[in-house]
Amino acid sequence: MARPIKTGIPYFPMDVDFLSDLKTRRLVREYGNEAIGVIIGVLVNIYRDNGYFIQADDDINFIIAEEVNTQENVVAEVINKAVEVNFFDKKLFDTYRILTSLGIQKRYLTACARRTKVEMVQEYLLVNKEDLPVNINLVNVDIEYTETPVTVNPIPESVDRSTQSKVKETKVKESKVNNTITLGDEVRENFRKLWDLYPKKTNQYESFEFYKLAIEKGTTNKEIQTGIVNYVKYLQMNKTELRYVKTDVNFFRDKFWQNHQTEPVAKYGQKSEVIPDWMKQQELEQAAETSEVTEVSEESVDAGAEALRKRMEALGLGGNDD
């Protein structure tokens, strides 16, 4: 068996002005020194795995969080901010959900200069094709990943596939011509509208897979929309920081919309709160009890003072200041 072609590199150079770079300083200003660990973690995984890019998903968030001892949502936020300040290329991030940059690709090409053959995805390329070394072989991105068709009543894979199952699978494929394309377009359009509503986006493709699964199992688009709208209201009402907001993948994976099918009720003390009748009655009773105790206490004090005054007068001790 031929040895697999190595893609990653064993080490990478880092600029000495990394910490003073404006992009790094903006990340540190917003997320503190924790951002440095996250960014270095991303770079390590990029150069170690594919060499010049990495897929931005929940898996990489988990890996980096484990490596630098932080939370997954913090990793996701730092990555999103890094894309915003152009530490990573925004266009490729939005289109293919990958993390890369021109500088990363140049360093990778330098490190691979002595290799016989190096494959790079041309859709991910930021370096000019004219500047590529002769050992670079360009390949196309996997279209199946970015445009996954929606399968109607898919047949589950079996370890022991019979001839009959193959015939059924062929019929399913034929039915896609009439059904899947139309359904796929409608499902994608509905998902895009929900995607625009959600406040914390990290992985559109994975979220779409969980969304499709929910729709296939009978959840309506309206239910999910209601859940997102009410969840956003809940976050605004409680002034929740972004780092504590569920990521889109977790929201769709955990079917979190089921927890927010009714509008949120503000906590006690907030202006928008409606106090139930039983609580109002309880407050009135408590106030009445407090008032009665106070009045009895004052009468007792007055009566005691009057009795003491009379006692002193009887003993000839009252009424004189001498």
C-alpha positions as CSV (number, residue, x, y, z in Angstrom):
1,M,0.0,0.0,0.0
2,A,1.4,3.4,-0.9
3,R,2.1,5.8,1.9
4,P,-0.5,8.7,2.1
5,I,0.7,12.1,0.9
6,K,1.7,14.3,3.8
7,T,-0.2,17.6,3.9
8,G,0.6,19.2,7.2
9,I,4.0,20.6,8.3
10,P,5.9,19.8,11.5
11,Y,6.5,23.5,12.5
12,F,5.8,27.0,11.4
13,P,7.4,30.4,11.8
14,M,5.8,33.2,13.8
15,D,6.4,36.9,13.2
16,V,8.1,38.7,16.1
17,D,5.6,41.5,15.9
18,F,2.7,39.1,16.3
19,L,1.6,40.6,19.6
20,S,1.9,44.2,18.4
21,D,0.0,43.6,15.2
22,L,-3.2,45.7,15.1
23,K,-5.4,42.6,14.4
24,T,-4.0,40.8,17.5
25,R,-4.3,43.9,19.6
26,R,-8.0,44.2,18.7
27,L,-8.6,40.6,19.6
28,V,-6.8,41.0,23.0
29,R,-8.7,44.3,23.7
30,E,-12.1,42.4,23.4
31,Y,-11.3,39.0,24.7
32,G,-8.1,39.4,26.8
33,N,-5.0,37.3,26.7
34,E,-7.2,34.2,26.2
35,A,-7.5,35.3,22.5
36,I,-3.8,34.8,22.0
37,G,-4.0,31.1,23.1
38,V,-7.0,30.6,20.8
39,I,-5.4,32.1,17.7
40,I,-2.1,30.1,18.3
41,G,-4.3,27.0,18.7
42,V,-6.0,27.7,15.4
43,L,-2.6,28.2,13.6
44,V,-1.2,25.0,15.1
45,N,-4.2,23.0,13.9
46,I,-4.0,24.6,10.4
47,Y,-0.3,23.9,9.8
48,R,-0.5,20.5,11.5
49,D,-3.5,19.1,9.6
50,N,-4.1,20.4,6.1
51,G,-1.2,22.8,6.2
52,Y,-2.9,25.9,4.9
53,F,-6.5,25.8,6.0
54,I,-8.9,24.2,8.5
55,Q,-12.6,23.7,8.6
56,A,-14.3,26.0,11.1
57,D,-16.8,23.8,12.9
58,D,-17.7,22.6,16.4
59,D,-15.1,19.9,16.3
60,I,-12.2,22.4,15.9
61,N,-13.8,24.6,18.6
62,F,-13.8,21.6,21.0
63,I,-10.2,20.6,20.1
64,I,-8.8,24.1,20.6
65,A,-10.8,24.6,23.8
66,E,-9.3,21.4,25.2
67,E,-5.8,22.4,24.1
68,V,-5.8,25.9,25.6
69,N,-8.1,25.2,28.5
70,T,-11.0,27.5,27.7
71,Q,-14.7,27.2,26.7
72,E,-15.9,26.2,23.2
73,N,-18.1,29.3,22.9
74,V,-15.1,31.5,23.7
75,V,-13.1,29.8,20.8
76,A,-16.0,30.4,18.4
77,E,-16.3,34.1,19.4
78,V,-12.6,34.7,19.0
79,I,-12.6,33.0,15.6
80,N,-15.5,35.1,14.5
81,K,-13.8,38.3,15.6
82,A,-10.6,37.2,13.9
83,V,-12.5,36.9,10.7
84,E,-14.1,40.3,11.3
85,V,-10.6,42.0,11.7
86,N,-9.3,40.1,8.6
87,F,-6.9,37.8,10.6
88,F,-8.5,35.1,8.4
89,D,-10.0,35.6,5.0
90,K,-13.6,36.6,5.4
91,K,-14.8,35.6,1.9
92,L,-13.5,32.0,2.2
93,F,-14.9,31.8,5.7
94,D,-18.4,32.9,4.6
95,T,-18.4,30.7,1.4
96,Y,-16.7,27.5,2.5
97,R,-16.5,27.9,6.3
98,I,-12.7,27.6,6.3
99,L,-9.9,29.5,8.1
100,T,-7.0,30.5,6.1
101,S,-5.1,33.7,4.9
102,L,-2.6,34.8,2.3
103,G,0.2,34.8,4.9
104,I,-0.6,31.2,6.0
105,Q,-0.6,30.0,2.4
106,K,2.7,31.6,1.6
107,R,4.4,30.1,4.7
108,Y,2.9,26.7,3.7
109,L,4.3,26.9,0.2
110,T,7.7,27.8,1.5
111,A,7.7,24.9,3.9
112,C,6.6,22.5,1.1
113,A,9.2,23.7,-1.4
114,R,11.2,20.4,-1.4
115,R,8.2,18.1,-1.6
116,T,7.6,16.2,-4.8
117,K,3.9,16.8,-5.0
118,V,1.5,19.1,-3.0
119,E,-2.2,19.3,-3.6
120,M,-4.1,22.5,-2.9
121,V,-7.8,23.3,-3.5
122,Q,-7.9,26.0,-6.1
123,E,-11.2,27.5,-4.7
124,Y,-9.3,28.0,-1.4
125,L,-6.3,29.6,-3.1
126,L,-5.4,33.2,-2.2
127,V,-1.9,33.1,-3.7
128,N,-1.7,34.0,-7.5
129,K,-1.7,30.8,-9.6
130,E,1.2,32.3,-11.6
131,D,3.3,32.3,-8.4
132,L,2.8,28.7,-7.5
133,P,5.7,26.3,-7.6
134,V,5.7,23.5,-10.1
135,N,5.1,20.9,-7.4
136,I,1.7,22.2,-6.7
137,N,-1.3,20.2,-8.1
138,L,-4.6,22.1,-7.9
139,V,-7.8,20.1,-7.2
140,N,-11.4,21.2,-7.0
141,V,-13.4,21.6,-3.8
142,D,-15.8,18.8,-2.9
143,I,-19.1,20.1,-4.3
144,E,-21.0,17.4,-2.4
145,Y,-20.0,19.0,0.9
146,T,-21.2,22.5,0.1
147,E,-24.4,21.5,-1.7
148,T,-25.7,18.4,0.0
149,P,-29.0,17.2,-1.7
150,V,-32.0,16.6,0.5
151,T,-33.0,13.0,0.5
152,V,-36.7,12.0,0.6
153,N,-37.2,8.9,2.8
154,P,-33.5,7.8,2.6
155,I,-32.7,4.1,2.8
156,P,-30.4,3.4,5.8
157,E,-27.0,1.9,5.0
158,S,-26.7,-1.8,5.8
159,V,-23.5,-3.8,6.5
160,D,-24.8,-6.6,4.4
161,R,-26.3,-4.9,1.3
162,S,-28.5,-7.2,-0.8
163,T,-29.4,-6.9,-4.4
164,Q,-33.0,-5.9,-3.4
165,S,-31.7,-3.0,-1.4
166,K,-29.7,-1.8,-4.4
167,V,-32.8,-1.8,-6.5
168,K,-34.7,0.2,-3.9
169,E,-31.8,2.7,-3.7
170,T,-31.9,3.1,-7.5
171,K,-35.6,4.0,-7.3
172,V,-34.9,6.5,-4.6
173,K,-32.3,8.2,-6.8
174,E,-34.7,8.3,-9.7
175,S,-37.3,9.9,-7.5
176,K,-34.9,12.7,-6.7
177,V,-35.3,14.1,-10.2
178,N,-39.0,15.0,-9.5
179,N,-39.0,15.5,-5.7
180,T,-35.6,16.3,-4.1
181,I,-34.6,19.3,-6.1
182,T,-37.8,21.2,-5.5
183,L,-37.9,20.2,-1.8
184,G,-34.2,21.0,-1.5
185,D,-34.6,24.5,-2.8
186,E,-37.6,25.2,-0.5
187,V,-35.9,23.8,2.6
188,R,-32.7,25.8,1.9
189,E,-34.6,29.0,1.4
190,N,-36.5,28.5,4.7
191,F,-33.3,27.8,6.5
192,R,-31.6,30.9,5.1
193,K,-34.4,33.0,6.6
194,L,-34.0,31.4,10.0
195,W,-30.2,31.7,9.7
196,D,-30.5,35.5,9.3
197,L,-32.5,35.6,12.5
198,Y,-30.1,33.6,14.7
199,P,-27.7,35.8,16.8
200,K,-24.7,33.5,17.0
201,K,-23.6,31.9,13.8
202,T,-20.6,29.4,13.8
203,N,-21.3,26.6,11.2
204,Q,-24.0,27.1,8.6
205,Y,-23.5,23.7,7.0
206,E,-23.7,21.6,10.1
207,S,-26.7,23.6,11.4
208,F,-28.5,23.0,8.1
209,E,-28.0,19.2,8.5
210,F,-29.7,19.3,11.9
211,Y,-32.4,21.6,10.5
212,K,-33.1,19.2,7.7
213,L,-33.3,16.2,10.1
214,A,-35.8,18.1,12.2
215,I,-38.0,18.9,9.2
216,E,-37.9,15.3,8.0
217,K,-39.1,14.2,11.4
218,G,-42.1,16.4,11.3
219,T,-41.0,19.7,12.9
220,T,-42.5,22.7,11.1
221,N,-40.5,25.7,10.0
222,K,-42.9,27.9,12.0
223,E,-42.0,26.1,15.3
224,I,-38.3,26.7,14.8
225,Q,-38.9,30.3,13.8
226,T,-41.0,30.9,16.9
227,G,-38.3,29.3,19.0
228,I,-35.6,31.5,17.6
229,V,-37.7,34.7,17.9
230,N,-38.6,34.0,21.6
231,Y,-35.0,32.9,22.4
232,V,-33.7,36.3,21.0
233,K,-36.3,38.1,23.1
234,Y,-35.2,36.1,26.2
235,L,-31.5,37.1,25.5
236,Q,-32.4,40.7,25.1
237,M,-34.6,40.8,28.2
238,N,-31.8,39.3,30.3
239,K,-29.0,41.3,28.6
240,T,-27.2,38.0,28.0
241,E,-23.6,38.4,26.9
242,L,-22.7,36.8,23.5
243,R,-20.4,34.3,25.0
244,Y,-23.3,32.7,26.9
245,V,-25.5,32.4,23.8
246,K,-26.0,28.9,22.3
247,T,-24.2,28.5,19.0
248,D,-26.3,27.8,16.0
249,V,-25.2,24.2,15.8
250,N,-26.1,23.5,19.4
251,F,-29.4,25.2,19.0
252,F,-30.4,23.1,16.0
253,R,-28.8,19.9,17.3
254,D,-30.5,20.1,20.7
255,K,-33.8,21.2,19.3
256,F,-33.6,24.2,21.6
257,W,-36.6,25.9,19.9
258,Q,-38.8,23.5,21.9
259,N,-37.9,25.3,25.1
260,H,-39.0,28.7,23.7
261,Q,-42.4,28.1,22.1
262,T,-44.0,30.8,24.4
263,E,-42.8,34.4,24.8
264,P,-40.4,34.9,27.7
265,V,-41.6,36.4,31.0
266,A,-39.4,38.9,32.7
267,K,-37.9,38.2,36.0
268,Y,-39.4,39.7,39.2
269,G,-38.5,43.4,39.5
270,Q,-38.2,44.0,35.7
271,K,-40.4,46.7,34.2
272,S,-42.0,44.3,31.7
273,E,-43.1,41.8,34.4
274,V,-46.7,41.0,35.0
275,I,-47.2,40.0,38.7
276,P,-49.7,37.2,39.1
277,D,-52.8,37.7,41.3
278,W,-51.6,35.1,43.9
279,M,-48.4,37.0,44.4
280,K,-50.2,40.3,44.8
281,Q,-52.5,38.8,47.4
282,Q,-49.6,37.4,49.2
283,E,-47.8,40.7,49.3
284,L,-51.0,42.4,50.7
285,E,-51.3,39.9,53.4
286,Q,-47.7,40.2,54.4
287,A,-48.0,44.0,54.5
288,A,-51.2,43.8,56.7
289,E,-49.4,41.5,59.1
290,T,-46.4,43.8,59.4
291,S,-48.7,46.8,60.0
292,E,-50.7,45.0,62.7
293,V,-47.5,44.0,64.5
294,T,-46.2,47.6,64.4
295,E,-49.5,49.1,65.8
296,V,-49.7,46.6,68.7
297,S,-46.0,47.2,69.5
298,E,-46.6,51.0,69.7
299,E,-49.7,50.7,72.0
300,S,-47.8,48.4,74.3
301,V,-45.0,50.9,74.6
302,D,-47.4,53.8,75.3
303,A,-49.3,51.8,77.9
304,G,-46.0,50.8,79.6
305,A,-44.8,54.4,79.7
306,E,-48.2,55.6,81.3
307,A,-48.1,52.9,84.0
308,L,-44.5,53.8,84.8
309,R,-45.4,57.6,85.1
310,K,-48.2,56.9,87.5
311,R,-46.1,54.6,89.6
312,M,-43.4,57.3,89.9
313,E,-46.0,59.9,91.0
314,A,-47.3,57.6,93.6
315,L,-43.9,57.2,95.1
316,G,-43.3,61.0,94.9
317,L,-40.6,60.6,92.3
318,G,-42.3,62.2,89.3
319,G,-42.9,65.7,88.1
320,N,-39.7,67.3,89.6
321,D,-36.5,68.2,87.8
322,D,-34.5,69.0,91.0
